[in-house]
Amino acid sequence: MSTNTNTSKSTLTDQQKVAVVNVQKNVLVAAGAGSGKTHVLVERYVELLRTYPEVSVDMIVAVTFTRKAAGEMRNRLKLKFKELADSEPKNSDRWQKCLADIDTAKIGTIHSLCESILKAFPAEASIDPQFEVVDEVTQTELIDESVTRAFSQAVEEGSEEAILLVEMNIDEVRRWCVANLKAGIQFQESYKFMTALDDDALLAHMNRVRAEVQCDLIQELLADESWRQSLDYLAEESADGKLETQRLDVLSLCQSLADFSIESDPDKFVNQCADAWRTLASLGEIINLRVGGNKESAKAMKARMKKIRTLASDAVAELPAEIGSDEIETFRYCRYLIGLFERSSAFYEERKRINLVLDYNDLIERTLLLLRGEDEASSIARRHFQERLYAILVDEFQDTNSLQAE
């Protein structure tokens, strides 16, 4: 095939050309809006076909953020193929073939891509082959109905979760459940740990998290340049009377913090962080700037001590003094809230099964389950795409979430 690429690259900058021609490598293009990223994507699509004669249009997947963007990309490629068919007579048949195939090319949103995968392997994905993607209006109706049934069930059973419907604004609880049902699996993954914990386990978890935050704050403080400079000054200089006693006390406490190390044992870690935190709190309390007189040397030392006191006090202020009954009660209510959500989710899944519909979150989740599973069905689907796909191009990659990226 001819390597005359002047026509296709005449409007590209030098940096854009690098992204286009290096088709043997993975490339990430980071640039602002209106800088021509989509244009680069189209040219790279063409370059793949130009460089590898064995690659056909149906072996390239192009993912766009919107359906409109997918249509625009398809139209740009049509124009490009027509142009190349006219400008490269020797390769005219090749580009005419690409033009003929572009209407069925895999160009679309991540959701349309997932839908096509599930339609191709419904049995392997354990879904009805006649499924449809639910529209937004119908989805809202199904979710509203599911939340209502969940609330009624909780009240009829006299469950603890029903307390929320009395003590909290029921409309706010409903809005929260609706919003998170629409959020899908990413929200569900974040709350699962909480529902599995009783009060004692929850308190232990909260203390562990608190200790981790304490550890991070202490490490940040020890690395702070003004903290280190102040300590160096106190270590090198001396004072008289009460100011000297205070200097030594501050250095001793700071040395205790400097000796702080992370324990791998969870119980020791929590206790050690608590001890270090009390040491840090002491620094904010013992420094008295009224001692030492007004000599210039004393003023300089007290200025350093003031800096240490301020940094220590600011760090301690980042966290409440302790985890108390109010925090435990708040987390208990969170568990009740999640319980209502899980009831709502169960009813919602039931309604979708009855209506033979999937929502956008289902498309992503079911496709992931299909492609990353370890059973034979997943292997068949993976092998199918591994053998037939050559390249994946993604527009607006920064707008994809972690599940979509995977």
Contacts in CASP RR format, 6 or more apart in sequence:
PFRMAT RR
TARGET T0000
AUTHOR 0000-0000-0000
METHOD contacts of the structure
MODEL  1
MSTNTNTSKSTLTDQQKVAVVNVQKNVLVAAGAGSGKTHVLVERYVELLR
TYPEVSVDMIVAVTFTRKAAGEMRNRLKLKFKELADSEPKNSDRWQKCLA
DIDTAKIGTIHSLCESILKAFPAEASIDPQFEVVDEVTQTELIDESVTRA
FSQAVEEGSEEAILLVEMNIDEVRRWCVANLKAGIQFQESYKFMTALDDD
ALLAHMNRVRAEVQCDLIQELLADESWRQSLDYLAEESADGKLETQRLDV
LSLCQSLADFSIESDPDKFVNQCADAWRTLASLGEIINLRVGGNKESAKA
MKARMKKIRTLASDAVAELPAEIGSDEIETFRYCRYLIGLFERSSAFYEE
RKRINLVLDYNDLIERTLLLLRGEDEASSIARRHFQERLYAILVDEFQDT
NSLQAE
1 50 0 8 1.000
1 53 0 8 1.000
1 90 0 8 1.000
1 91 0 8 1.000
1 94 0 8 1.000
2 88 0 8 1.000
2 90 0 8 1.000
2 91 0 8 1.000
3 50 0 8 1.000
4 88 0 8 1.000
5 21 0 8 1.000
5 47 0 8 1.000
5 50 0 8 1.000
7 83 0 8 1.000
7 84 0 8 1.000
7 87 0 8 1.000
8 43 0 8 1.000
8 46 0 8 1.000
8 47 0 8 1.000
8 50 0 8 1.000
8 80 0 8 1.000
8 84 0 8 1.000
9 17 0 8 1.000
9 20 0 8 1.000
9 21 0 8 1.000
9 43 0 8 1.000
11 39 0 8 1.000
12 20 0 8 1.000
12 39 0 8 1.000
12 40 0 8 1.000
12 43 0 8 1.000
16 29 0 8 1.000
16 36 0 8 1.000
16 39 0 8 1.000
16 40 0 8 1.000
16 43 0 8 1.000
19 27 0 8 1.000
19 29 0 8 1.000
19 40 0 8 1.000
19 44 0 8 1.000
20 40 0 8 1.000
20 43 0 8 1.000
20 44 0 8 1.000
20 47 0 8 1.000
21 47 0 8 1.000
23 44 0 8 1.000
23 47 0 8 1.000
23 48 0 8 1.000
23 51 0 8 1.000
23 52 0 8 1.000
23 391 0 8 1.000
27 44 0 8 1.000
28 397 0 8 1.000
29 37 0 8 1.000
29 40 0 8 1.000
29 41 0 8 1.000
31 37 0 8 1.000
37 395 0 8 1.000
38 69 0 8 1.000
38 72 0 8 1.000
38 73 0 8 1.000
38 76 0 8 1.000
38 395 0 8 1.000
39 76 0 8 1.000
41 62 0 8 1.000
41 73 0 8 1.000
41 393 0 8 1.000
41 395 0 8 1.000
42 73 0 8 1.000
42 76 0 8 1.000
42 77 0 8 1.000
42 80 0 8 1.000
44 393 0 8 1.000
45 60 0 8 1.000
45 62 0 8 1.000
45 77 0 8 1.000
45 393 0 8 1.000
46 77 0 8 1.000
46 80 0 8 1.000
46 81 0 8 1.000
46 84 0 8 1.000
48 55 0 8 1.000
48 60 0 8 1.000
48 390 0 8 1.000
48 391 0 8 1.000
49 55 0 8 1.000
49 56 0 8 1.000
49 57 0 8 1.000
49 60 0 8 1.000
49 94 0 8 1.000
49 98 0 8 1.000
52 390 0 8 1.000
53 94 0 8 1.000
55 390 0 8 1.000
55 391 0 8 1.000
56 97 0 8 1.000
56 98 0 8 1.000
56 101 0 8 1.000
57 98 0 8 1.000
57 101 0 8 1.000
57 102 0 8 1.000
57 104 0 8 1.000
57 105 0 8 1.000
58 101 0 8 1.000
58 104 0 8 1.000
58 105 0 8 1.000
58 106 0 8 1.000
58 388 0 8 1.000
59 388 0 8 1.000
59 389 0 8 1.000
59 390 0 8 1.000
59 391 0 8 1.000
60 105 0 8 1.000
60 106 0 8 1.000
60 389 0 8 1.000
60 390 0 8 1.000
60 391 0 8 1.000
60 392 0 8 1.000
60 393 0 8 1.000
61 106 0 8 1.000
61 107 0 8 1.000
61 113 0 8 1.000
61 389 0 8 1.000
61 391 0 8 1.000
61 392 0 8 1.000
61 393 0 8 1.000
62 70 0 8 1.000
62 73 0 8 1.000
62 105 0 8 1.000
62 106 0 8 1.000
62 107 0 8 1.000
62 108 0 8 1.000
62 392 0 8 1.000
62 393 0 8 1.000
62 394 0 8 1.000
62 395 0 8 1.000
63 108 0 8 1.000
63 109 0 8 1.000
63 110 0 8 1.000
63 113 0 8 1.000
63 392 0 8 1.000
63 393 0 8 1.000
63 394 0 8 1.000
63 395 0 8 1.000
64 70 0 8 1.000
64 71 0 8 1.000
64 73 0 8 1.000
64 107 0 8 1.000
64 108 0 8 1.000
64 109 0 8 1.000
64 395 0 8 1.000
64 396 0 8 1.000
65 109 0 8 1.000
65 395 0 8 1.000
65 396 0 8 1.000
65 399 0 8 1.000
66 109 0 8 1.000
67 108 0 8 1.000
67 109 0 8 1.000
67 112 0 8 1.000
69 395 0 8 1.000
69 396 0 8 1.000
70 107 0 8 1.000
70 108 0 8 1.000
70 109 0 8 1.000
70 112 0 8 1.000
71 107 0 8 1.000
71 108 0 8 1.000
73 107 0 8 1.000
73 395 0 8 1.000
74 102 0 8 1.000
74 103 0 8 1.000
74 105 0 8 1.000
74 107 0 8 1.000
77 98 0 8 1.000
77 102 0 8 1.000
77 105 0 8 1.000
77 107 0 8 1.000
78 99 0 8 1.000
78 102 0 8 1.000
81 95 0 8 1.000
81 96 0 8 1.000
81 98 0 8 1.000
81 99 0 8 1.000
81 102 0 8 1.000
82 95 0 8 1.000
82 99 0 8 1.000
84 91 0 8 1.000
84 95 0 8 1.000
85 91 0 8 1.000
85 92 0 8 1.000
85 95 0 8 1.000
85 96 0 8 1.000
85 99 0 8 1.000
86 92 0 8 1.000
88 95 0 8 1.000
106 113 0 8 1.000
106 116 0 8 1.000
110 364 0 8 1.000
110 400 0 8 1.000
110 404 0 8 1.000
111 133 0 8 1.000
111 360 0 8 1.000
111 363 0 8 1.000
111 364 0 8 1.000
114 363 0 8 1.000
114 364 0 8 1.000
114 366 0 8 1.000
114 367 0 8 1.000
115 133 0 8 1.000
115 363 0 8 1.000
117 367 0 8 1.000
117 370 0 8 1.000
117 371 0 8 1.000
117 381 0 8 1.000
117 385 0 8 1.000
118 125 0 8 1.000
118 127 0 8 1.000
118 131 0 8 1.000
118 358 0 8 1.000
118 363 0 8 1.000
118 366 0 8 1.000
118 367 0 8 1.000
118 370 0 8 1.000
119 129 0 8 1.000
120 381 0 8 1.000
120 384 0 8 1.000
121 370 0 8 1.000
121 377 0 8 1.000
121 380 0 8 1.000
121 381 0 8 1.000
121 384 0 8 1.000
122 128 0 8 1.000
122 129 0 8 1.000
122 131 0 8 1.000
123 129 0 8 1.000
123 377 0 8 1.000
124 370 0 8 1.000
124 377 0 8 1.000
124 378 0 8 1.000
124 380 0 8 1.000
124 381 0 8 1.000
125 366 0 8 1.000
125 367 0 8 1.000
125 369 0 8 1.000
125 370 0 8 1.000
125 377 0 8 1.000
125 381 0 8 1.000
127 358 0 8 1.000
127 366 0 8 1.000
128 356 0 8 1.000
130 356 0 8 1.000
131 356 0 8 1.000
131 357 0 8 1.000
131 358 0 8 1.000
132 356 0 8 1.000
132 357 0 8 1.000
132 358 0 8 1.000
133 357 0 8 1.000
133 358 0 8 1.000
133 359 0 8 1.000
133 360 0 8 1.000
133 363 0 8 1.000
134 142 0 8 1.000
134 352 0 8 1.000
134 355 0 8 1.000
134 357 0 8 1.000
134 358 0 8 1.000
134 359 0 8 1.000
138 355 0 8 1.000
138 357 0 8 1.000
139 182 0 8 1.000
139 359 0 8 1.000
140 178 0 8 1.000
142 348 0 8 1.000
142 351 0 8 1.000
142 352 0 8 1.000
142 355 0 8 1.000
142 357 0 8 1.000
143 178 0 8 1.000
143 181 0 8 1.000
143 182 0 8 1.000
143 344 0 8 1.000
143 348 0 8 1.000
144 178 0 8 1.000
145 347 0 8 1.000
145 351 0 8 1.000
146 181 0 8 1.000
146 344 0 8 1.000
146 345 0 8 1.000
146 347 0 8 1.000
146 348 0 8 1.000
146 350 0 8 1.000
146 351 0 8 1.000
147 174 0 8 1.000
147 177 0 8 1.000
147 178 0 8 1.000
147 181 0 8 1.000
147 344 0 8 1.000
147 347 0 8 1.000
149 344 0 8 1.000
149 347 0 8 1.000
150 177 0 8 1.000
150 340 0 8 1.000
150 343 0 8 1.000
150 344 0 8 1.000
150 346 0 8 1.000
150 347 0 8 1.000
151 165 0 8 1.000
151 170 0 8 1.000
151 174 0 8 1.000
151 340 0 8 1.000
153 343 0 8 1.000
154 161 0 8 1.000
154 162 0 8 1.000
154 165 0 8 1.000
154 340 0 8 1.000
154 343 0 8 1.000
155 162 0 8 1.000
155 165 0 8 1.000
160 336 0 8 1.000
161 336 0 8 1.000
161 337 0 8 1.000
161 339 0 8 1.000
161 340 0 8 1.000
161 343 0 8 1.000
163 336 0 8 1.000
164 173 0 8 1.000
164 333 0 8 1.000
164 336 0 8 1.000
164 337 0 8 1.000
164 340 0 8 1.000
165 173 0 8 1.000
168 333 0 8 1.000
173 337 0 8 1.000
173 340 0 8 1.000
176 337 0 8 1.000
176 341 0 8 1.000
177 340 0 8 1.000
177 341 0 8 1.000
177 344 0 8 1.000
180 187 0 8 1.000
180 341 0 8 1.000
181 341 0 8 1.000
181 344 0 8 1.000
181 345 0 8 1.000
181 348 0 8 1.000
182 359 0 8 1.000
182 361 0 8 1.000
183 361 0 8 1.000
184 361 0 8 1.000
184 365 0 8 1.000
185 361 0 8 1.000
185 364 0 8 1.000
185 365 0 8 1.000
185 403 0 8 1.000
186 401 0 8 1.000
186 402 0 8 1.000
186 403 0 8 1.000
188 345 0 8 1.000
191 338 0 8 1.000
191 341 0 8 1.000
193 205 0 8 1.000
194 202 0 8 1.000
194 331 0 8 1.000
194 334 0 8 1.000
194 335 0 8 1.000
194 338 0 8 1.000
195 335 0 8 1.000
195 338 0 8 1.000
195 339 0 8 1.000
195 342 0 8 1.000
197 205 0 8 1.000
199 328 0 8 1.000
199 332 0 8 1.000
202 328 0 8 1.000
202 331 0 8 1.000
202 332 0 8 1.000
203 323 0 8 1.000
203 328 0 8 1.000
206 323 0 8 1.000
206 327 0 8 1.000
206 328 0 8 1.000
206 331 0 8 1.000
207 270 0 8 1.000
207 323 0 8 1.000
208 266 0 8 1.000
208 269 0 8 1.000
208 270 0 8 1.000
210 273 0 8 1.000
210 319 0 8 1.000
210 323 0 8 1.000
211 269 0 8 1.000
211 270 0 8 1.000
211 273 0 8 1.000
211 274 0 8 1.000
212 273 0 8 1.000
213 318 0 8 1.000
213 319 0 8 1.000
214 273 0 8 1.000
214 274 0 8 1.000
214 276 0 8 1.000
214 277 0 8 1.000
214 319 0 8 1.000
215 262 0 8 1.000
215 269 0 8 1.000
215 273 0 8 1.000
215 276 0 8 1.000
217 315 0 8 1.000
217 318 0 8 1.000
217 319 0 8 1.000
218 257 0 8 1.000
218 260 0 8 1.000
218 273 0 8 1.000
218 276 0 8 1.000
218 277 0 8 1.000
218 280 0 8 1.000
218 315 0 8 1.000
220 315 0 8 1.000
221 227 0 8 1.000
221 257 0 8 1.000
221 280 0 8 1.000
221 311 0 8 1.000
221 312 0 8 1.000
221 315 0 8 1.000
222 228 0 8 1.000
222 257 0 8 1.000
222 258 0 8 1.000
222 260 0 8 1.000
224 311 0 8 1.000
226 307 0 8 1.000
226 311 0 8 1.000
227 307 0 8 1.000
227 308 0 8 1.000
227 311 0 8 1.000
229 304 0 8 1.000
230 304 0 8 1.000
230 305 0 8 1.000
230 307 0 8 1.000
230 308 0 8 1.000
231 251 0 8 1.000
231 254 0 8 1.000
231 308 0 8 1.000
233 300 0 8 1.000
233 301 0 8 1.000
233 304 0 8 1.000
234 247 0 8 1.000
234 250 0 8 1.000
234 251 0 8 1.000
234 301 0 8 1.000
234 304 0 8 1.000
234 305 0 8 1.000
234 308 0 8 1.000
235 251 0 8 1.000
237 247 0 8 1.000
237 297 0 8 1.000
237 300 0 8 1.000
237 301 0 8 1.000
238 244 0 8 1.000
238 247 0 8 1.000
239 247 0 8 1.000
239 292 0 8 1.000
239 297 0 8 1.000
239 298 0 8 1.000
239 301 0 8 1.000
240 292 0 8 1.000
241 291 0 8 1.000
241 292 0 8 1.000
242 288 0 8 1.000
242 291 0 8 1.000
242 292 0 8 1.000
243 291 0 8 1.000
243 292 0 8 1.000
243 293 0 8 1.000
243 298 0 8 1.000
243 301 0 8 1.000
243 302 0 8 1.000
246 286 0 8 1.000
246 287 0 8 1.000
246 288 0 8 1.000
246 291 0 8 1.000
246 305 0 8 1.000
247 301 0 8 1.000
247 305 0 8 1.000
249 286 0 8 1.000
250 283 0 8 1.000
250 286 0 8 1.000
250 287 0 8 1.000
250 305 0 8 1.000
250 308 0 8 1.000
253 279 0 8 1.000
253 282 0 8 1.000
253 283 0 8 1.000
253 286 0 8 1.000
254 283 0 8 1.000
254 308 0 8 1.000
256 276 0 8 1.000
256 279 0 8 1.000
257 276 0 8 1.000
257 279 0 8 1.000
257 280 0 8 1.000
260 272 0 8 1.000
260 276 0 8 1.000
261 272 0 8 1.000
262 269 0 8 1.000
263 269 0 8 1.000
263 272 0 8 1.000
277 316 0 8 1.000
277 319 0 8 1.000
280 312 0 8 1.000
280 315 0 8 1.000
280 316 0 8 1.000
281 312 0 8 1.000
281 316 0 8 1.000
283 308 0 8 1.000
283 309 0 8 1.000
283 312 0 8 1.000
284 309 0 8 1.000
284 312 0 8 1.000
284 313 0 8 1.000
284 316 0 8 1.000
287 305 0 8 1.000
287 306 0 8 1.000
287 308 0 8 1.000
287 309 0 8 1.000
289 302 0 8 1.000
289 305 0 8 1.000
289 306 0 8 1.000
289 309 0 8 1.000
292 298 0 8 1.000
292 302 0 8 1.000
320 327 0 8 1.000
352 358 0 8 1.000
352 359 0 8 1.000
352 362 0 8 1.000
358 366 0 8 1.000
364 403 0 8 1.000
364 404 0 8 1.000
365 403 0 8 1.000
368 403 0 8 1.000
368 406 0 8 1.000
369 378 0 8 1.000
370 377 0 8 1.000
370 378 0 8 1.000
370 381 0 8 1.000
371 378 0 8 1.000
371 381 0 8 1.000
371 382 0 8 1.000
371 385 0 8 1.000
372 378 0 8 1.000
372 406 0 8 1.000
394 400 0 8 1.000
397 405 0 8 1.000
END
